[in-house]
Amino acid sequence: MIGIFDSGVGGMTVAHAVENLLPEYRVLYFGDLARTPYGTKSQETIIKYSIQNTEFLLDNGAKVIIIACNSAASVASEILRERFSVPIFEVITPAIDKAIKTTKSGRVGIIGTRATIRSGVYEKKINGKSPELQVFSTACPLLVPLVEEGWTDKRETAMILRRYLYPLKLKQIDTLVLGCTHYPLLKELIQPRIGKKSVTLIDSSVEVAMSVRDYLIKNSKVADLLEANGENIYYSSDLTEAAETTAMKIFGREVHLRKV
């Protein structure tokens, strides 16, 4: 199975993209709703949670891991790769590669949690590959709780987004990386407030699913280890009505969340 973990429901956007691009393989998902959000936690705590989440997925049959949480990816991905022998993917690198290919003005914006922005991982990786690009980052700590609460179309959320995006708008960016897998659920609010025609949004959910697909095409031995044609399983460390509603929005169908 392809194991995916996130701090909450946002990583289901990754699971949905994997379902669409790799329908022949089973998905095993874990959303850590009981301990969300990760973006406000210390690095030590995020690393501890990430190790626990990975162990849970491996114990339940995962052969490939996707870190669908940007906060976890920014501080724990290398530690997980050192600790575990399975292929481990994260949402940051594919999004960065897409942003570099997309920008025409050389001015790229990043929005993410405090932990992700504080790590500086996007700036380091983008400038490591394309030092001529200018990167502007803004932390948006209120967005994850709003998405987890199901407030993806509320006036209050739109007002908060306008406040967060205004500094990036002043920088005249032409590409905006949604540096959290919760943020694609806010695309319809983000796009008009950053620029309908002038700014391209980069959705890391789709990009990481494509990178996993390309990897499995090139690595048939790993692909052969994955279970095919079975039920996809979605676990959560807490169950809420808002989470179930958001899951239905993402997948366009009812998703059975199992509490663990």
C-alpha angles and dihedrals in degrees: 000000000000106000119210128182134185139164090254143327097326093083089063085080086066092046090051091050090049090049090053098044099034105030092154093068130071120244125217112193132188122187114188097211093153091064101032134163104052094178094078094048129095120262091250092055094046091050091049092050092046092053091049092048093049092048090051093052093046092048088055096052108276115151096178126039129209117192099213093178116087092203090055093042092052096056108017110035097092092045091052091049091052093047101043129048099211124096109274123197129188133195099236105069097050091048091050092051090050093048092051091052093045106047117093099174094046091236112120127181127206128197121187147128121300091259093052095046093042090054091060089214096141094051092046095049097042094047090042088061100029111018092178093067122096115224124198120188134194128185114225105188097167097057100076094053090047092052092045087052091052094246095138096130103032125126090231091057090050091052092050091048092052089055093048095045098045096085090051091048089055089054089059095229118180097197128047122192113209093221096193128056090228091064099072085070087065097048094114090056096039100050100061092043096053098036129299097216105013101056129057117209117221114212109201091196093071094039095054092047089054091049091052090049091051091048093052092049089056096040108051093168090063092042090054090058093059120095114241137200099017141109120299111229126213119195128184132185088221136019123221134167090237091055092051091048092049091048090054090050092052098045100030089230140067112284120201108225115200117208116228 
